[in-house]
């Protein structure tokens, strides 16, 4: 077992309950998948939540979901005293642009904490993945745990167990371990930081990068050729960003096939080559990421990674 945690765990917002208000925002790419989006809204409403669509969620400016309204939607959700959670419409690109000169506000305003909650535990849930990595990581720096979980445009494709996992977590219930392929390396405990690899790489050495000392990274990606995955992981190695990392959990790397008729490694070979010599627990093949099961993963919460048994578990009871 590696040393005790270095990072301080983020606070969990108070559990959601039927009747709570959730605001939908579009902080990243322009919405294209209208049918899937509406199905996603319906799923959350079926749980008894009041789901409201932020004005301008369906606007478009080039590849972005509008201009300043992307920031104003997030600001409104954060400062609305009734809001208990923020649902992101889709990924794409644009979250990091919001974070330029950004100051988080309204995190303590949703309700008063009870005697059993730490100060600020009533802050809002932030839910999404892919490009939303930038917001989730920045949110965790403020001491609030978000959820790396399906977007409104992807949640309707999730199997029942994945939906139940997400709702179990945000409604205050524990999560079972996820099983994958262990690469060895023993067992490690650390603060879990799930992320899209590409987005996380571009957050390195910015104010949106959390402290990486004592963390367990959980990476997934989509539509990146193996050489690009190689280039990003090499940057992590050369920058020293991996030096304090306790373990790495790998989800799905979908649509990452080599270019046709061009000599290449597979993405699996790249991951082994760039990560296999780090001397830390690594587990691959975990059920999260694009184009398939996307198991909810808390951000900034203690976790345990067993590289021998191939298991990732959340340590919060």
C-alpha positions as CSV (number, residue, x, y, z in Angstrom):
1,X,0.0,0.0,0.0
2,X,1.3,3.4,-0.9
3,X,1.4,6.4,1.5
4,X,-1.6,8.2,2.9
5,X,-3.5,10.7,0.8
6,X,-1.7,13.9,0.0
7,X,-4.7,15.8,-1.5
8,X,-7.7,16.8,0.5
9,X,-10.9,15.2,-0.7
10,X,-13.6,17.4,-2.3
11,X,-16.9,17.8,-0.5
12,X,-19.9,15.9,-1.7
13,X,-23.0,18.0,-2.4
14,X,-26.1,17.0,-0.4
15,X,-27.9,14.0,-1.9
16,X,-30.5,14.8,-4.6
17,X,-34.2,14.0,-3.9
18,X,-37.3,14.0,-6.0
19,X,-38.5,17.6,-6.6
20,X,-35.1,19.1,-6.6
21,X,-34.4,21.7,-9.3
22,X,-31.7,20.9,-11.9
23,X,-30.6,23.4,-14.6
24,X,-29.5,22.2,-18.0
25,X,-26.5,24.2,-19.5
26,X,-24.6,23.9,-22.8
27,X,-21.0,25.1,-21.9
28,X,-19.2,23.4,-24.8
29,X,-20.1,22.4,-28.3
30,X,-23.2,23.3,-30.2
31,X,-26.2,20.9,-29.7
32,X,-26.8,18.7,-32.7
33,X,-28.4,15.5,-31.2
34,X,-31.8,16.9,-30.4
35,X,-33.6,13.6,-30.1
36,X,-31.0,12.1,-27.8
37,X,-31.0,15.3,-25.8
38,X,-34.7,15.2,-25.3
39,X,-34.5,11.6,-24.2
40,X,-31.9,12.5,-21.7
41,X,-34.0,15.3,-20.2
42,X,-36.9,12.8,-20.0
43,X,-34.8,10.3,-18.0
44,X,-33.9,12.9,-15.4
45,X,-37.5,14.1,-15.1
46,X,-38.7,10.5,-14.7
47,X,-36.8,10.4,-11.4
48,X,-39.0,13.2,-10.2
49,X,-36.5,16.1,-10.7
50,X,-37.5,19.5,-12.0
51,X,-35.3,19.9,-15.0
52,X,-35.2,23.4,-16.5
53,X,-33.5,24.3,-19.8
54,X,-31.3,27.4,-19.6
55,X,-32.2,30.1,-22.1
56,X,-29.9,29.8,-25.1
57,X,-28.9,26.2,-24.5
58,X,-29.5,25.5,-28.2
59,X,-27.7,28.5,-29.7
60,X,-24.7,28.1,-32.0
61,X,-21.6,30.1,-32.7
62,X,-19.4,28.2,-35.0
63,X,-18.7,24.9,-33.2
64,X,-19.6,26.4,-29.8
65,X,-23.0,26.5,-28.1
66,X,-23.2,30.3,-28.4
67,X,-21.0,33.1,-27.1
68,X,-21.4,34.7,-23.7
69,X,-24.6,32.8,-22.9
70,X,-22.4,29.7,-22.2
71,X,-20.9,31.5,-19.2
72,X,-24.2,33.2,-18.2
73,X,-26.0,29.8,-18.1
74,X,-23.3,28.4,-15.7
75,X,-23.4,31.6,-13.6
76,X,-27.2,31.5,-13.4
77,X,-27.2,27.9,-12.3
78,X,-24.6,28.5,-9.7
79,X,-26.3,31.5,-8.2
80,X,-29.9,30.2,-8.3
81,X,-30.6,29.4,-4.6
82,X,-33.1,26.7,-5.6
83,X,-30.7,24.9,-8.0
84,X,-29.3,21.6,-6.7
85,X,-27.6,20.3,-9.8
86,X,-26.2,21.2,-13.2
87,X,-26.7,18.9,-16.1
88,X,-24.4,19.4,-19.1
89,X,-26.1,19.0,-22.5
90,X,-23.1,17.7,-24.5
91,X,-19.4,17.8,-24.9
92,X,-17.4,18.8,-28.0
93,X,-15.2,21.8,-27.2
94,X,-15.5,25.0,-25.3
95,X,-15.4,24.3,-21.6
96,X,-11.8,25.5,-21.2
97,X,-12.7,28.9,-22.9
98,X,-15.2,29.5,-20.1
99,X,-12.5,29.2,-17.5
100,X,-10.4,32.1,-18.9
101,X,-10.5,34.7,-16.1
102,X,-13.3,32.7,-14.5
103,X,-14.3,32.9,-10.9
104,X,-16.6,30.3,-9.4
105,X,-19.4,31.7,-7.4
106,X,-22.6,30.6,-5.7
107,X,-21.2,27.3,-4.5
108,X,-22.5,27.8,-0.9
109,X,-25.9,29.2,-1.7
110,X,-28.2,26.2,-2.6
111,X,-29.2,25.4,1.0
112,X,-27.9,25.4,4.6
113,X,-25.9,22.4,5.6
114,X,-27.3,20.1,8.3
115,X,-25.4,19.2,11.4
116,X,-24.2,16.0,9.8
117,X,-22.8,17.9,6.8
118,X,-19.5,19.7,6.5
119,X,-19.6,23.4,5.7
120,X,-20.4,23.9,2.0
121,X,-21.7,20.3,1.5
122,X,-24.9,21.7,0.1
123,X,-23.2,23.0,-3.0
124,X,-24.5,21.9,-6.4
125,X,-23.8,18.8,-8.4
126,X,-22.0,19.2,-11.7
127,X,-22.5,16.3,-14.1
128,X,-21.0,15.5,-17.4
129,X,-17.8,14.1,-19.1
130,X,-15.7,14.5,-22.2
131,X,-15.1,18.2,-22.7
132,X,-16.8,18.9,-19.4
133,X,-13.5,17.5,-17.8
134,X,-12.2,21.1,-17.7
135,X,-15.2,22.3,-15.6
136,X,-15.1,19.2,-13.4
137,X,-11.4,19.6,-12.6
138,X,-11.7,23.3,-12.0
139,X,-14.8,22.7,-9.8
140,X,-12.8,20.2,-7.7
141,X,-10.1,22.8,-7.1
142,X,-12.9,24.8,-5.3
143,X,-13.4,21.7,-3.0
144,X,-16.6,20.5,-4.6
145,X,-17.0,17.0,-6.1
146,X,-18.7,16.7,-9.5
147,X,-19.5,13.5,-11.4
148,X,-17.8,12.3,-14.5
149,X,-20.9,10.7,-16.0
150,X,-23.2,10.6,-19.1
151,X,-24.3,13.8,-20.7
152,X,-27.9,14.6,-21.6
153,X,-27.1,13.6,-25.2
154,X,-25.6,10.2,-24.2
155,X,-27.5,9.1,-21.1
156,X,-30.3,7.4,-23.0
157,X,-27.9,4.9,-24.5
158,X,-26.7,3.7,-21.0
159,X,-27.6,0.3,-19.7
160,X,-29.8,0.0,-16.7
161,X,-26.9,-0.7,-14.3
162,X,-25.0,2.4,-15.4
163,X,-28.1,4.6,-15.0
164,X,-28.7,3.1,-11.5
165,X,-25.0,3.7,-10.6
166,X,-25.3,7.4,-11.5
167,X,-28.6,7.9,-9.6
168,X,-27.3,5.9,-6.6
169,X,-24.3,8.2,-6.3
170,X,-26.1,11.6,-6.6
171,X,-28.9,10.3,-4.3
172,X,-26.5,9.4,-1.5
173,X,-25.9,5.7,-2.0
174,X,-22.6,3.8,-2.3
175,X,-21.1,2.5,-5.5
176,X,-19.8,-1.0,-6.2
177,X,-16.3,-1.5,-7.6
178,X,-15.6,-1.5,-11.3
179,X,-13.8,-4.4,-12.8
180,X,-11.2,-4.3,-15.5
181,X,-7.8,-5.8,-16.5
182,X,-5.1,-5.4,-13.9
183,X,-1.6,-4.8,-15.1
184,X,-0.1,-5.5,-11.7
185,X,1.6,-3.0,-9.4
186,X,-0.3,-3.8,-6.2
187,X,-2.8,-1.5,-4.6
188,X,-2.9,2.3,-4.2
189,X,-5.2,4.8,-2.6
190,X,-5.6,8.3,-3.9
191,X,-7.9,11.1,-4.9
192,X,-9.8,10.1,-8.0
193,X,-9.5,12.4,-11.0
194,X,-11.5,11.1,-14.0
195,X,-10.9,12.8,-17.3
196,X,-10.9,12.8,-21.0
197,X,-7.2,12.5,-21.8
198,X,-7.1,15.1,-24.5
199,X,-8.8,17.7,-22.4
200,X,-6.8,16.9,-19.3
201,X,-3.5,17.2,-21.3
202,X,-4.5,20.7,-22.4
203,X,-5.2,21.7,-18.7
204,X,-1.6,20.9,-17.6
205,X,0.1,23.9,-16.1
206,X,-3.0,26.0,-16.2
207,X,-5.1,27.2,-13.2
208,X,-7.6,24.5,-14.0
209,X,-5.1,21.7,-13.3
210,X,-5.7,20.2,-9.8
211,X,-2.9,19.1,-7.6
212,X,-1.8,15.8,-9.1
213,X,0.2,14.6,-6.0
214,X,-1.3,11.5,-4.6
215,X,-4.1,11.1,-7.2
216,X,-5.5,8.2,-9.2
217,X,-6.1,9.3,-12.8
218,X,-8.9,7.8,-14.8
219,X,-8.5,8.4,-18.5
220,X,-10.7,7.8,-21.5
221,X,-10.7,9.3,-25.0
222,X,-12.4,9.1,-28.5
223,X,-11.3,9.7,-32.1
224,X,-7.6,10.1,-31.4
225,X,-5.1,8.2,-33.5
226,X,-2.6,6.1,-31.6
227,X,0.2,8.5,-32.4
228,X,-1.8,11.3,-30.8
229,X,-2.3,9.3,-27.6
230,X,1.4,8.6,-27.7
231,X,2.2,12.3,-28.0
232,X,-0.1,13.3,-25.1
233,X,1.2,10.6,-22.7
234,X,4.7,11.5,-23.6
235,X,3.9,15.1,-22.7
236,X,2.6,13.8,-19.3
237,X,5.9,11.9,-18.8
238,X,8.3,14.7,-19.9
239,X,6.4,17.4,-18.0
240,X,6.8,15.5,-14.7
241,X,3.0,15.5,-14.2
242,X,3.0,11.7,-13.5
243,X,5.6,11.8,-10.8
244,X,3.2,12.0,-7.9
245,X,0.4,9.9,-9.4
246,X,-0.5,6.8,-7.4
247,X,-2.3,4.8,-10.0
248,X,-4.0,5.0,-13.4
249,X,-7.4,3.6,-14.4
250,X,-8.1,3.3,-18.1
251,X,-11.5,3.3,-19.6
252,X,-12.5,3.1,-23.3
253,X,-10.4,4.6,-26.1
254,X,-13.0,4.4,-28.8
255,X,-12.5,5.2,-32.5
256,X,-8.8,5.3,-31.8
257,X,-7.9,2.9,-34.6
258,X,-4.6,3.4,-36.6
259,X,-4.9,5.2,-39.9
260,X,-5.5,2.8,-42.8
261,X,-2.3,1.8,-44.8
262,X,0.0,3.7,-42.5
263,X,2.4,1.8,-40.2
264,X,1.2,2.2,-36.6
265,X,0.9,0.8,-33.2
266,X,-2.5,0.0,-31.8
267,X,-3.8,2.3,-29.0
268,X,-3.5,-0.7,-26.6
269,X,0.1,-1.0,-27.5
270,X,0.7,2.7,-27.0
271,X,-0.9,2.6,-23.6
272,X,1.2,-0.3,-22.5
273,X,4.4,1.3,-23.8
274,X,3.8,4.8,-22.3
275,X,2.4,3.7,-19.0
276,X,3.5,0.2,-18.3
277,X,6.9,1.2,-16.9
278,X,5.7,3.7,-14.3
279,X,5.8,1.2,-11.4
280,X,2.3,2.0,-10.2
281,X,-1.0,0.1,-10.2
282,X,-2.8,0.3,-13.6
283,X,-6.1,-1.1,-14.6
284,X,-7.4,-1.0,-18.1
285,X,-10.7,-2.0,-19.8
286,X,-12.9,-0.3,-17.3
287,X,-16.5,0.5,-18.4
288,X,-16.4,4.2,-18.8
289,X,-15.9,6.6,-21.8
290,X,-17.4,7.3,-25.1
291,X,-19.4,4.8,-27.4
292,X,-20.4,2.4,-24.7
293,X,-21.1,1.9,-21.0
294,X,-20.1,5.1,-19.2
295,X,-20.0,4.3,-15.5
296,X,-20.3,7.3,-13.2
297,X,-17.1,8.3,-11.4
298,X,-16.9,10.9,-8.6
299,X,-14.3,13.6,-9.1
300,X,-12.0,14.5,-6.2
301,X,-13.1,11.6,-3.9
302,X,-10.9,9.0,-2.3
303,X,-10.6,5.8,-4.3
304,X,-8.6,2.5,-4.3
305,X,-7.0,1.0,-7.4
306,X,-6.0,-2.7,-7.2
307,X,-3.6,-3.4,-10.1
308,X,-3.5,-7.1,-9.3
309,X,-7.2,-7.7,-9.1
310,X,-8.1,-5.2,-11.8
311,X,-10.5,-3.2,-9.6
312,X,-11.4,0.4,-9.0
313,X,-13.5,1.2,-5.9
314,X,-14.7,4.4,-4.3
315,X,-13.6,4.7,-0.7
316,X,-16.4,7.0,0.6
317,X,-18.9,5.0,2.6
